[in-house]
């Protein structure tokens, strides 16, 4: 049995996606190491440090399917070093004198750091498209239910009417900010590494800057101003951004779980005949997809702390921190992308029950319209005085189990200013959703105005082209 659920034959697609698992597959990681070695050789040949034919031969041999992975594993076990067996094997495979120039001027962490960044670069489009797909599905939902009234709740209690589209638009706005965060940190994250033993490039001093610049061009990454062997803030920023995204997904899932409870019955995650809620209770229609999303959100939350902890590096390099990324980053990316996919699946097939929402709006006998009554009465006797009167009536209705409308009509202070027809009109929840529908329109407008953060003043694409960080 695998040590982790993301590799489980049975559960892996509930906790991740095949696409993201492929990004962090061992053979893909090996190829990223080899891509670095090949790009380094080409960069050094361009600058004139090594022969061009050597760079060409290193590039030809730098393929994962050429390598003996069992030999690499034995080398790691023997040397307790993650890369030296790869370097040996690549050098041995190269014809002529080319092998002499493998890994020239670099240190292992240069390769390992950059390989992680290359994996993140490969993961980025999956997250970007996943967020875009989810937001598009939410936009359809918000548009369809722009005017669908439901109870807004605070502290777990009914508060004032809103629309379901308004609730969804809040989710969209939050996810749009995550889109902006992901785009904003992209040029800080997608930066390669070439520093040599302690980051000073002492081994290639004369050509260090030129090699570094050309190497990053070869790899399609940003060029670092200085080595970041011991500076893990950019990776931590990426990791915490993913944790923020999954926290929002968890919140959405939790809300659907609550609203799916039989006592609410306002929404339901996708259901098709054949989906089983319980092995012993045939009637159950459990929110199992949403529960999986919430599980993923809780699992990824811990990785934000790990990412920050990995920033406590010592001196110029410290592998006790650096190696943490090998463990938590693949897991974080797989789990986060899995949560995105599941949430899109839920939202795309969400069942919404407006009749239940309307029923629940009336379940308190009109009490959730007490603010509206207070303002109407306040126009005659002042806001605070009206608050005190309506409070007393509301508490009396609560304690006696009397419909709020009846309690209001029976109160002398209320009746002196509001007749029975006025009270009935004030207690229509569909007429007191405020600007909810307009806010939906405002949020949906941001999806077409070119912004990525819910604002209307431009966008950022996170490009690293021509940038030095």
Buried (B, 14 or more C-beta within 10 A) or exposed (E): EEEBBBBBEEBBBBBBBEBBBEBBBEEBBBBBBBBBBBBBBBBBBBBEBBBEEBBBBBBBBBBBEEBEBEBBEEBBEEEEEBBBBBBBBBBEBBEEEBBEBBBBBBBBBBBBBBBBBBBBBBBBEBBBEBBBBBBBBBBBBBBEBBBBBBBBBEEEEBBBBBBBBBBBBBBBBBBBBBBBBBBBBBBBBBBBBBBBBBBEBEEBEEBBBBBBBBBBBBBEBBBBEEBBBBBBBBBBBBBBBBBBBBBBBBBBBBBBBBBBEEEBBBBBBEBEEEEEEEEEEEEEBBBBBBBBBBBBBEBBBEBBEBBBEBBEBEEBBBBEBBEBBBEBBBBBBBBBBBBBBBBBBBBBBBEBBBEBBBEBBBEBBBBBBBEBBBBBBBEEBEEEBBBBBBEEBBEBBBEEEBBBBBBBBEBEBBBEBBEEEBBBEBBBBEEBBEEBBEBBBBBBEBBEEEBBBBEEEEBBEBEBEEEEB
